Amino acid sequence: MNINKRQKVLLTLMLLMMLAISIGCSNDEFERVNPKDIDDPPPLGMALIPAGSFEMGDHLDNVERALPVHTVELDAFYMDVNEVTVGQFKQFIQLSGYNYEGNWLDVDKHSPTADHPMIYVTWYDAMAYSKWAGKRLPTEAEWEYAARGGLIGKRYPWADAESVARKYANYYGTGGKDRWNKSSAPVGKFKPNKYGLYDMAGNVWEFCADWYNEKYYKNSPTKNPLGPDTGQLFDWGGPCRVLRGGSWHSAASALNVAFRGFSIPDDRHYFTGFRCVSEMPE
Ligand SMILES: [Ca+2]
C-alpha cells in the first residue's frame, strides 16, 4: 500500500469514527434509557417517554403562572397515547365495582361514544382508575415534558404556529380536521406529537397528580418534582389539583404546553378527563 492509499484509508476510518460519534450525540437523550427497556415494546396503548431534562415553563408569551422557566430532569416513563376513554372507564367500573357518582347523562352529552374521552371525573375518580390499571397520574412536570415531544422551548406540542392548531387539536370552534363544536372528539383523531401522544392539546383538560400552586416554579426541585406539599388557597376556595392541555371548549391560548389549569379535586366538569403513566420496568 503506498502512502496516498494509506492516508485515504486512515481518513476514511476517521470519518467513520466521527460519524459514529455524531450519531451517538444526536441520540443522547434516548441512550440514557436502559437499552434492555428499549428492546421491550411499551405496554399496549402507551409510549416510551425517554429520560432527559427540559426547560419547564413558558418561553415565549409570558404565560401567567408558568414562570420562571426552570430546568427539570425526569426519569423515563410510559404514557398513555390517548386520554382514558368512556369505554375504558366503564370497563373499570364493571370489573372493579367502583362507585362512580357522576351522571352518565352528563357524560353522554359531551362524550357520546365509548371512544370519546371520559369526562365529569373527579381527581379521585382519575386516581382510582389509574391505580386499578396498575398505573398512576402523571406529575405536572412529566405531563409538560411529554407534551413537548422533545421540542425545545416551543409553544405547542407541534411547535409554534397557531395556524396549524386544528391539525393537532380539538379546541373552541371548528375548522380543518376539527369538526367538533359542542363536544369532545373521539380520542386519537388528530396528529400525534413527536412522542406519539394524541390530544395533548385540546379535547379534554387532563388531571395531573400534583397540587396546584402558582408560585411553585420558583422553588421546584430539579429532579422528578412532585409538586407542592399542599395546594394554594384562593379567596373562593381551594386547594386544587393541576389540569393541563386545554379542552374542546378552550381558546388556543390554553393549548400552550406551559399553560397551567387547576380544579378542585372533587369537582366534575364537562371538559375534564385524564390519561395515565407508568414506571419503567426494573
Ligand atoms: Ca372544536
Boltz pocket constraint, residues with backbone or C-beta under 6 A from the ligand:
constraints:
  - pocket:
      binder: B
      contacts: [[A, 169], [A, 170], [A, 171], [A, 172], [A, 173], [A, 174], [A, 178], [A, 179], [A, 180], [A, 181], [A, 183], [A, 248]]
      max_distance: 6.0
